[in-house]
Amino acid sequence: MINTPAPSVAQQNEFWNRHRPWRRPVEILIWAMAFGLSAAANVAVTLVDAQRYGEVLLMWKPLTWEVSSAIASLLLLPCLLWTCERWPLHADTWRRRLPGYVGLSLAWCLLHVAGMVLMRIPVYAVMGDSYEFHWARELPYEYLKDARTFAAIVFAAHGCNWLWRRLQGEVRLLDPPDPGIGSTPGAGGGGRPERFLVRKLGREFLVETADIEWLQASGNYVNLHVAGRAYPLRTTLAGVEALLDPERFVRIHRSYLVNLRCIESMERLDTGDARIHLRDGTVVPCSRNHREAMRSRFA
């Protein structure tokens, strides 16, 4: 059954919206715990193996190996997570983008190894020892390990993004129009959509185009912001801009569109850019290339 949403203050302050800004820090914290637990387990296994084979291995050595590896990975992690969001692997893009991910895995390995080697050298020096890494012999082995870690992160990141969109709700055009819904067809004059269909956890909602306050490009998606909530639409900003009424929605930035009826004021900055203040308190950027066009709208 399709229900027309009626956003309220309670909806705007619901758990999902209040905790949305914490998504990335929480993800990093989870990954830090995962790498930390993995490092602790690897240290324990290494010490047990050394004892089993009668080798003398001081604890600080495997501890240095694993901690330096975990830190190097965590430093690289935000860039990889951003890449997974900016260039996701979908059914229609994975063949084209997979070679890029393979190349990125090589870069990940080189930076990871270089980082952990740079951290291990001074630790060994402090402990009165010396650390040597034989690149030609050991790098292929390290790549085999790093490739597995890289693939696991990519797989997990895509899974988290999929779950995030499912919980958040994905939007698409109501196409073809269903004349049985409401008193008007699903598309306005000139083929402009009057409503978008939002699917969230098995339920479907209609979002009126007029209720969209602003739009932001985000990788392969455009987030439609309605009453404090963001619904991702899989398209480009230029693509959705061509569908919207230019008398109502205007480009203010290469990554932003705004509903003129939701604007409260415009603040000029010393840089030549501007800030657009919306009626709900949201502030979005306006680039200098679009500032004069915006001023003419208020004239």
C-alpha positions in Angstrom: 0.0 0.0 0.0 1.3 3.5 -0.9 1.0 6.1 1.8 1.5 9.9 1.5 4.0 10.9 4.2 3.2 13.7 6.6 6.5 14.8 8.1 6.3 16.1 11.6 8.6 17.4 14.3 8.8 13.9 15.7 9.9 12.5 12.4 12.5 15.2 12.0 13.9 14.3 15.4 13.7 10.6 15.1 16.7 8.4 16.0 17.9 8.0 12.4 18.1 11.7 11.7 19.6 12.7 15.0 22.4 10.1 14.6 23.0 10.6 10.9 26.0 12.9 11.4 27.7 10.3 13.5 27.7 7.7 10.7 31.3 8.1 9.6 32.9 8.4 13.1 31.0 5.3 14.2 32.2 3.4 11.1 35.8 4.4 11.8 35.5 3.4 15.4 34.1 0.0 14.4 37.0 -0.5 11.9 39.5 0.6 14.6 38.1 -2.1 16.9 38.2 -4.7 14.2 41.8 -3.9 13.3 42.8 -3.7 17.0 41.2 -7.1 17.8 42.8 -8.6 14.7 46.2 -7.3 15.8 45.8 -8.6 19.3 44.8 -12.1 17.9 47.8 -12.1 15.5 50.2 -11.2 18.3 48.9 -14.1 20.4 49.1 -16.5 17.5 52.6 -15.5 16.6 53.8 -15.9 20.2 52.2 -19.3 20.5 53.7 -20.5 17.2 57.2 -19.3 18.4 56.8 -21.1 21.6 55.7 -24.3 19.8 58.7 -24.3 17.6 61.1 -23.5 20.4 61.9 -20.0 19.1 62.8 -17.1 21.3 60.6 -14.1 20.3 60.3 -11.1 22.5 56.7 -9.8 22.7 57.6 -6.2 21.5 58.5 -7.5 18.1 55.1 -9.0 17.0 53.4 -6.2 18.9 55.3 -3.7 16.8 54.5 -5.6 13.6 50.8 -5.8 14.2 50.3 -2.3 15.7 52.2 -0.6 12.9 50.2 -2.6 10.3 46.9 -1.7 11.9 47.7 2.0 12.2 48.8 2.2 8.6 45.6 0.6 7.5 43.5 2.9 9.6 45.2 6.0 8.2 44.3 4.8 4.7 40.8 3.7 5.5 38.9 7.0 5.2 40.2 7.5 1.6 39.0 4.0 0.7 35.6 4.4 2.3 35.2 7.7 0.4 36.2 6.0 -2.9 33.6 3.2 -2.3 30.9 5.9 -1.9 32.1 8.0 -4.8 32.6 5.2 -7.3 30.5 2.3 -6.0 30.4 -1.1 -7.7 26.9 -1.7 -9.1 25.6 -4.3 -11.5 26.0 -1.9 -14.4 29.3 -0.3 -13.4 31.5 -3.1 -11.8 33.1 -4.2 -15.0 34.2 -0.7 -15.9 35.3 0.2 -12.3 36.9 -3.1 -11.3 40.3 -2.4 -12.9 40.4 0.9 -11.0 39.8 -0.9 -7.8 42.6 -3.4 -8.6 45.0 -0.5 -9.3 43.9 1.0 -6.0 44.6 -2.2 -4.2 48.2 -2.0 -5.4 48.5 1.6 -4.2 46.9 0.5 -0.9 49.6 -2.2 -0.5 52.5 0.1 -1.3 51.3 2.9 1.1 50.5 0.4 3.8 53.9 -1.3 3.6 55.7 2.0 3.4 53.8 3.3 6.4 54.4 0.3 8.6 58.1 0.1 7.7 58.5 3.7 8.6 56.9 3.1 12.0 58.9 -0.1 12.7 62.3 1.4 12.0 62.4 3.8 15.0 60.8 1.3 17.3 63.5 -1.2 16.5 66.2 1.5 17.0 64.8 2.4 20.4 64.9 -1.3 21.4 68.5 -1.5 20.3 67.8 -3.6 17.1 67.5 -2.8 13.4 64.6 -3.5 11.1 65.1 -4.4 7.4 62.4 -5.0 4.8 63.4 -6.7 1.6 61.0 -5.2 -0.9 61.7 -7.5 -3.9 61.2 -10.6 -1.8 58.6 -9.6 0.7 56.3 -7.2 -1.2 54.5 -9.9 -3.2 53.7 -11.7 0.0 52.5 -8.5 1.6 50.3 -7.8 -1.4 48.5 -11.1 -1.1 47.7 -10.2 2.5 46.7 -6.6 1.7 44.6 -7.6 -1.3 42.4 -9.8 1.0 42.1 -6.9 3.5 41.4 -4.5 0.8 38.7 -6.7 -0.7 37.1 -7.3 2.7 36.9 -3.5 3.3 35.4 -2.9 -0.1 32.9 -5.6 0.4 31.9 -4.4 3.9 31.7 -0.8 2.8 29.4 -1.6 -0.1 27.3 -3.7 2.3 27.1 -0.9 4.8 26.2 1.6 2.1 23.5 -0.7 0.8 22.1 -1.2 4.3 22.3 2.6 5.0 20.3 3.4 1.9 17.7 0.7 2.7 17.2 2.1 6.2 17.3 5.6 5.0 15.0 4.9 2.0 15.8 5.1 -1.7 13.8 7.3 -4.1 13.0 6.9 -7.7 10.7 8.7 -10.2 7.1 7.6 -10.1 7.2 6.2 -13.6 5.0 5.4 -15.4 2.5 7.8 -13.8 -0.3 6.1 -11.9 -3.5 8.1 -12.6 -5.2 6.2 -9.7 -3.0 7.9 -7.1 -4.2 11.4 -6.2 -6.2 13.7 -8.4 -3.3 14.6 -10.7 -1.1 12.4 -12.9 2.4 11.4 -11.7 4.1 13.9 -14.0 3.4 17.6 -14.5 3.4 19.6 -17.7 6.3 19.0 -20.0 7.0 15.7 -18.3 8.1 17.2 -15.0 7.6 14.9 -12.1 5.2 16.0 -9.4 6.0 13.1 -7.1 8.8 10.7 -6.3 8.4 7.2 -4.9 10.4 6.4 -1.8 11.0 2.7 -0.9 12.0 2.1 2.7 12.1 -1.3 4.4 9.3 -2.8 2.3 7.1 0.3 2.5 6.4 2.9 -0.2 5.9 6.6 0.3 5.1 9.5 -2.1 7.2 12.6 -1.9 5.8 15.7 -3.5 8.4 17.5 -5.7 7.2 20.8 -4.2 8.2 19.5 -0.8 11.8 19.0 -1.8 13.9 21.7 -0.1 17.3 21.2 -1.6 19.3 18.5 -3.5 22.9 17.5 -3.1 25.1 15.4 -5.4 26.8 12.5 -3.7 28.7 10.2 -5.9 26.3 8.2 -8.1 23.4 9.5 -6.2 21.6 12.8 -5.6 20.2 13.3 -2.1 16.7 14.8 -2.0 16.2 16.6 1.3 12.7 16.7 2.6 11.7 17.9 6.1 15.1 17.0 7.6 15.4 13.7 5.8 17.6 12.8 2.9 16.5 10.3 0.2 19.1 9.1 -2.3 18.1 9.1 -6.0 20.4 7.2 -8.3 21.1 9.8 -11.0 23.3 12.8 -11.6 22.5 16.3 -10.4 22.3 17.5 -14.0 19.9 14.7 -14.8 17.5 15.5 -12.0 17.9 19.2 -12.7 16.6 18.7 -16.3 13.4 17.2 -14.8 12.6 19.9 -12.3 10.9 23.2 -12.9 13.6 25.9 -13.4 11.2 28.5 -12.0 11.2 26.6 -8.7 14.5 24.8 -8.4 17.8 26.7 -9.2 21.4 25.6 -9.3 23.5 27.4 -6.7 26.6 25.2 -6.8 28.0 22.4 -8.9 26.7 20.0 -6.2 23.6 21.8 -5.0 20.1 22.7 -6.2 17.7 24.6 -4.0 13.9 25.2 -3.9 13.5 28.9 -4.2 10.4 28.9 -1.9 12.5 27.5 0.9 15.1 30.2 0.9 15.1 32.7 3.8 18.2 34.8 3.0 21.5 34.9 1.2 24.8 35.8 2.9 27.7 37.1 0.8 31.2 36.0 1.8 34.5 37.8 1.5 35.7 35.1 -0.9 33.0 36.0 -3.5 30.9 33.0 -2.7 27.7 33.0 -0.6 25.7 31.0 1.9 22.0 30.3 1.4 20.0 30.1 4.6 16.9 28.0 4.3 13.7 28.5 6.4 14.5 25.3 8.5 17.9 26.6 9.5 19.9 24.6 6.9 22.8 26.5 5.4 24.0 25.4 1.9 26.9 26.9 -0.2 26.4 29.1 -3.2 29.4 29.5 -5.5 30.4 32.8 -7.0 29.5 31.6 -10.5 25.8 31.3 -9.4 25.6 34.1 -6.9 24.6 36.9 -9.3 21.9 34.7 -10.8 20.6 34.1 -7.3 20.6 37.8 -6.6 18.5 38.5 -9.7 15.9 36.1 -8.3 15.5 38.3 -5.2 15.4 41.5 -7.2 
